[in-house]
């Protein structure tokens, strides 16, 4: 084996090893190793009983949030905690009416259980 062939073999081996390392870093390990909790539900008007679009649902402890859709529904994953505070805030202004902000504290939560359904009614301002 000539020195030139030996160097080519080393470069090929290092290139393959580098590609495997990059793949492992990007895709090989799960990014989230803790238990998750699926929160879903709906937000309706206390006055009319109709769904409210444009309400920001925020997990206070983590900052994760989602805005309700046209059916007043939301769905988001949050890291499991024994208790958490959900904040409901009207962020779309007058587009769908003005609603008072509300906080709800959830306790005794079970990780990786069925989705936790949270239905809430908000009062108009």
N, C-alpha and C positions, 0 to 999 in steps of 0.2 A: 504494500500500500504506500503510495507516494504521499508526501507531505500535503500536497494540494488536495488530494482525495480525503485525507484525514481532516483537514480544515473544513471542507464542504460538509462532511458528516457531522462535525461538531456544530456547525451553524444550523444545519437542518434539525438536529436534536434540540438545540436551544430554542429555535423558532417554534417547534411543536410544543415544547414544555411551556414556553411563554404563552402560547395560544390557550393551552389548557388552564393555566393559572388565571388568565383574564376571564375565561368562561366561568370558572369556579367563583371568582370574585363577583361577577355580575349576576349569575343565574343559579349558582350551586347551593347557596345557603339561604334559607328563608330570612327575610328582613325583619320579621316580627315574630318573636319567640314567645310572646305572652298570650294569654287567653283573651279572646275578643267577645264582645257582646253586640248583637244586632238589635238596634233600636229602630222601630218603625211605628208609624201612627198617623194621626190626622189632626188638623187644627180647624175648628169651626167657630162661627160667630155665635155668641151667647144670645144675641137678639134674634137673629134670623134662623140659626141652625144650619146655615149654608157653609160650605168649605171656604177657607180663606187662602188665597194664593199670595206668595211674597212674604211669608213669615219666616224669619231666620230662626232655625232651631240650633242652639249652640250647647255643646258639652263644656261647661264652665272650667272644669279641671284640665282639659286637654286643648281647648280651643277649636276642636273639630266642629264643623257646622254644615248645614245644608238648608236650602230655602224650599219652602213647600211649593208643590206644583199646582197646576190649575184645579186639581181635585182636593187641594189642601193636604196632600199626603207628603210624608218624608220618610227616608230610610237611610241609616248610616251605621257604620261600624265604629265602635269605640273600644279602647282597651278596658278590660274588666276591672272594676273597682267595687268594693263592698257597698259604696254609695256614691252617687254623683248628682250634680245639679244640672238640670236642663233649663236653659233660658230661651224664652220665646219673645222675639222682638220684631215689630213691624218695621221693615226696612224699605218698603216700596213707596212710602209716602201716601199720597191721596189716591193712588191708582186703584186700590181695592178697599178703600176706607182707612180710617185711623183706628188702630187697636192698641190698648194698653199692654205694656210689657208684663210678662209673668214668668216666675221661676217655679220649678217643680223639683223637689228633692226625691230621688229614687233610692231606696234602701234595700238591704238584704238581697242583693243581686246574685244570680248564679251564673258562672262563666259557661260559655259554649252551650247554653240551653236553647230552647226554642226562642224565636225572636220575641223581644219584649215589646209589647204594644202599649203606646202611650197616646191616648186621645185626650185632647184638651180643648176647652172652649175659652175664647177671649172676649173680653168686653170692649165695646167701642169707647173711644175717648170722648 
